[in-house]
Amino acid sequence: MPGPLNGIRVVDVTTNISGPSLTMILADLGAEIIKIERPDIGDDSRGMGPFWEGEGVYFLHINRNKQSIVIDLKKESGREIVYELVKTADVFVENFRYQKAEKMGLGYERLKQLNPSLVYCSLSAYGQNGPLCDRPGYDAIAQADSGIIGINGAEGAEIARVPVSVLDQGSAMWGAIGVISALFHKQKTGEGQLVTTSLYETGVFWVGYHMLSWLATGVEPKKNGAGHTAFAPYGAFQANDAPVIIGISNNSLFKRLCKVLNKEEWVEDPRYKNNPERVQNRENLRVAIENILQAKPADEWVQLIADAGVPSSKVKKISEVVQDQQAESIEMWTDVPHATIQNFKLPRLPFELCTSPVAIHQAPPKLGEHSKEILEKLGYQQEKIEQFLHDGTIQMDNRKVESPN
């Protein structure tokens, strides 16, 4: 069965993590993605190691289900090819710095003239307005500006960013939701529109609870490590061989935990009777729980606590997650044939549709792998394609054809 976005054509001029993550979502949903890359270098993420048989793992992760065409956008002839693609497209996605698309002749107003029903998505660092809108920004920079790094980690510990591209891929999610919403509007009205999102907006939205907490109390949120500002006991507790994460959000769960720990008297202890008191005395409670957990290894405690219906897990290494039976049971991994990598597999999107499936059906493309095929479908003749190759407008299969002159 085709995916829900089958028949939707997306022209993708994005690079790095955020934009390609957005178009990966659309691709897995069935859209046709025509990925335009720079000559010689391609998407910046191609050079982000470590490398697997010469391929950057960042690129491999977020560029499946796409076609790659290499076009020199500095050349007028290259931009003309993009214009021809836009005329046939439903969606255009860019993540250039502020106003760069406009300077290149690829801004919304210009492309809207070519295709009034086009859904144009701009994914930036800081948004389209304000004193920071023209600044460059990567995930860690936006984590700092949105307050995420300021509350991440444990009190007194070294400054640390969230060690995944949480704002790159988070803004990709919001951008994809925006694009799909705009396509739904287009289906009803025939109108295209501009969709904008940014890493900064995503970060500010995700610290919303902490901002409201400050507005309500005037107290600056503190770092809590693996803990939680609003609940206790909640966070990491050391067993005799590894940390255990326990999450208690109400009195019923606390009562169950107390029974597992053979400390049922805590239920009526005035220090721990209700959540506000537990939060106030969280450090005493943490020490008391850890003293008990020292008696057994983490796996045993997790099983006992989970059997009692209390959320709990051992802190797992990435290598353990890759081989985890739960991930295998819900088929999080998809085996994907690859020209140079044996036993290549990728994690699927974290949702499923029962009728119009989300699927990974094609490995990430080689640089310029589909240049000729895309141009032929646009109606370009072989002679013109050869001309583009020789004058450097396009490249194919990562090989630059030198001009005979």
Secondary structure, 3 states (H helix, E strand, C coil): CCCCCCCCEEEECCCCCHHHHHHHHHHHCCCEEEEEECCCCCCHHHHCCCEECCEEHHHHHHCCCEEEEEECCCCHHHHHHHHHHHHCCCEEEECCCCCHHHHCCCCHHHHHHHCCCCEEEEEECCCCCCCCCCCCCCHHHHHHHCCHHHHCCCCCCCCCCCCCCHHHHHHHHHHHHHHHHHHHHHHHHCCCEEEEEEHHHHHHHHCHHHHHHHHHHCCCCCCCCCCCCCCCCEEEEECCCCEEEEECCCHHHHHHHHHHCCCHHHHHCCCCCCHHHHHHCHHHHHHHHHHHHCCCCHHHHHHHHHHCCCCEEECCCHHHHHCCHHHHHCCCEEECCCCCCCCCEEECCCCCCCCCCCCCCCCCCCCCCCHHHHHHHHCCCHHHHHHHHHHCCEEECCECCCCCC
